[in-house]
Amino acid sequence: MRPMNTTSRTTKAAHKTDGRTINANTLEKLRTTILGLFAEALYQDVGIRTICERAKVSTQTVYKYFGNKEEILYACIKQDLDGLNASLIEAASHHCNRIDQVRVVLETWCNFYFDNPSIARIVFLNIPQAYWVGERQFVQSALHDALNQQVEAGQQAGDLWDQIPAELLNEMAIGAGHRLMIRWLTSDEISAEEVRTSYIAGVLQLITPR
């Protein structure tokens, strides 16, 4: 699978000139169909025709409204990830201690995916790793921004380990989270509780002053 092309999101406006529209009910049907399909299979195994047949929407309408399959995938999880972003900010706002802020951000992030395994499969099994580094405005902006804010502030205050730049510490933490989520999704040998406990403990150990 090639990296997603964020510039094609502007094609959503194309349906206006073409006269094709998707009403709210049809759009939600399309969304739930996509979530179901991508929760069962990998990106390359799900075709536009299958999506349209299941959702009872014409391929012409879908292409005009979204542009391509990549945009459909993004659109179907965007509202959930916007909600995750708000939850991370809200969770951190209830704590003053930097370690507690990082802990609750990671806990909220883990719980979201454990409660939404279909979205987890899309995020961790259907989007290439390279996209996380180069296109943070996509689905991992929530975790990255929340962690970066807390770690940077904590380092400046002397509360967190500062021998590695906050940006790189965040990359390490997010990378570890990805690997653990993939392990959880693809193996019966590790539980959600093991992932959550190990991940949070590991990241807190990483950022605690030596």
C-alpha positions as a printed Julia matrix, in Angstrom:
210×3 Matrix{Float64}:
   0.0     0.0     0.0
   1.4     3.44   -0.9
   1.26    6.35    1.59
  -1.97    8.28    1.61
  -2.14   11.44   -0.47
  -3.46   14.17    1.78
  -3.79   16.64   -1.09
  -6.66   14.65   -2.55
  -8.91   15.61    0.35
  -9.78   18.73   -1.58
 -11.57   16.52   -4.08
 -14.45   16.2    -1.64
 -15.79   19.47   -3.01
 -16.0    18.02   -6.5
 -19.45   16.55   -5.9
 -20.89   20.05   -5.82
 -20.12   20.81   -9.46
 -21.07   17.33  -10.6
 -24.43   17.4    -8.88
 -23.87   14.21   -6.92
 -24.49   14.36   -3.2
 -24.54   11.91   -0.32
 -27.17   12.48    2.32
 -26.43   11.97    6.01
 -28.04    8.53    6.21
 -26.19    7.23    3.18
 -22.93    8.68    4.45
 -23.34    6.9     7.79
 -24.19    3.65    5.98
 -21.05    4.05    3.93
 -19.03    4.71    7.06
 -20.29    1.66    8.96
 -19.79   -0.51    5.87
 -16.19    0.61    5.54
 -15.5     0.07    9.23
 -16.83   -3.45    8.93
 -14.89   -4.3     5.78
 -11.56   -2.93    6.93
 -12.0    -4.53   10.33
 -12.11   -7.9     8.57
  -9.45   -7.45    5.88
  -6.36   -5.5     4.9
  -6.37   -2.4     2.72
  -5.39   -4.1    -0.52
  -8.1    -6.73   -0.1
 -11.01   -4.28    0.03
 -12.11   -2.8    -3.29
 -14.23    0.24   -4.08
 -16.78   -1.94   -5.84
 -17.25   -4.1    -2.75
 -17.66   -1.02   -0.57
 -20.26    0.44   -2.9
 -22.22   -2.8    -3.27
 -22.43   -3.28    0.5
 -23.37    0.36    1.14
 -25.66    0.54   -1.92
 -23.89    3.63   -3.28
 -22.69    4.09   -6.85
 -18.95    4.08   -7.53
 -19.3     7.37   -9.43
 -20.8     9.07   -6.4
 -18.12    7.72   -4.08
 -15.27    8.82   -6.35
 -16.77   12.27   -6.77
 -17.42   12.72   -3.08
 -14.12   11.36   -1.71
 -11.69   11.14   -4.63
 -10.22    7.69   -3.94
 -10.17    4.74   -1.56
  -7.57    6.37    0.66
  -9.87    9.31    1.32
 -12.75    6.98    2.12
 -10.64    5.22    4.72
  -9.63    8.52    6.28
 -13.17    9.89    6.28
 -14.7     6.84    7.94
 -12.52    7.13   11.05
 -12.01   10.89   11.25
 -14.91   11.65   13.57
 -13.8     8.93   15.99
 -10.23   10.19   16.04
 -11.41   13.76   16.52
 -13.22   12.46   19.57
 -10.03   10.74   20.75
  -8.12   13.99   20.4
 -10.64   15.81   22.58
 -10.53   13.01   25.15
  -6.74   13.16   25.42
  -6.78   16.9    26.01
  -9.56   16.61   28.54
  -7.85   13.78   30.43
  -4.55   15.66   30.76
  -6.3    18.83   31.95
  -7.35   17.16   35.2
  -3.77   16.65   36.41
  -0.97   19.05   37.33
   1.84   16.54   37.79
   3.63   15.92   34.47
   4.07   12.21   35.04
   0.35   11.87   35.81
  -0.52   13.84   32.68
   1.51   11.5    30.49
   0.11    8.44   32.27
  -3.52    9.48   31.78
  -2.94   10.43   28.14
  -1.49    6.97   27.41
  -4.24    5.25   29.38
  -6.97    7.15   27.5
  -5.31    6.36   24.17
  -5.1     2.65   24.95
  -8.66    2.45   26.24
 -10.01    4.1    23.1
  -8.57    1.42   20.84
  -9.46   -1.44   23.17
 -13.04   -0.18   23.14
 -12.99    0.27   19.33
 -11.15   -2.73   17.83
 -12.51   -2.08   14.33
 -10.89    1.35   14.29
  -7.74   -0.13   15.81
  -7.47   -2.59   12.92
  -7.78    0.24   10.41
  -5.24    2.44   12.19
  -2.61   -0.15   13.04
  -3.02   -2.81   10.34
  -4.11   -0.79    7.3
  -2.01    2.37    7.4
   1.75    2.11    6.68
   4.23    2.97    9.42
   5.94    5.59    7.23
   2.75    7.63    7.23
   2.89    8.15   10.99
   6.22    9.95   10.77
   5.59   12.08    7.69
   1.91   12.9     8.03
   1.12   13.6    11.66
  -1.88   15.67   10.69
  -3.58   12.35   10.06
  -4.73    9.95   12.76
  -1.86   10.13   15.24
  -1.83   13.89   15.66
  -3.9    13.48   18.82
  -1.41   11.3    20.68
   1.65   13.06   19.3
   0.45   16.57   20.15
  -0.76   15.6    23.62
   2.47   13.83   24.51
   4.7    16.45   22.97
   3.04   19.23   24.95
   3.38   17.39   28.25
   6.92   16.13   27.71
   8.27   19.46   26.46
   6.76   21.33   29.4
   7.98   18.68   31.83
  11.52   18.83   30.49
  11.61   22.61   30.71
  10.42   22.45   34.32
  12.97   19.76   35.18
  10.26   17.23   35.99
  11.04   14.81   33.15
  14.2    13.27   31.71
  15.72   15.77   29.28
  18.76   14.01   27.78
  16.77   13.22   24.64
  14.64   15.88   22.86
  10.92   15.65   23.55
  10.24   15.07   19.86
  12.38   11.92   19.8
  11.05   10.66   23.11
   7.56   10.97   21.66
   8.54    9.03   18.54
   9.9     6.26   20.74
   6.76    6.18   22.88
   4.37    6.19   19.91
   6.41    3.56   18.09
   6.24    1.27   21.1
   2.49    1.82   21.31
   2.08    0.82   17.68
   4.0    -2.39   18.06
   2.06   -3.39   21.16
  -1.28   -2.63   19.51
  -0.34   -4.74   16.49
   0.66   -7.56   18.81
  -2.69   -7.31   20.59
  -4.62   -7.33   17.3
  -2.77  -10.25   15.76
  -2.02  -12.53   18.7
  -4.03  -14.3    21.37
  -1.01  -14.39   23.64
  -1.33  -10.86   25.02
  -4.36   -9.23   26.59
  -5.49   -5.62   26.45
  -4.65   -5.25   30.14
  -1.1    -6.52   29.56
  -0.63   -4.07   26.72
  -1.97   -1.14   28.7
   0.03   -1.91   31.85
   3.3    -2.65   30.05
   3.04    0.31   27.7
   2.34    2.88   30.38
   5.01    1.49   32.72
   7.59    1.47   29.93
   6.95    5.01   28.78
   6.91    6.39   32.33
  10.23    4.67   32.97
  11.59    6.31   29.82
  10.64    9.85   30.81
  11.3     9.7    34.57
  14.4    11.71   35.59
  17.47    9.52   36.22
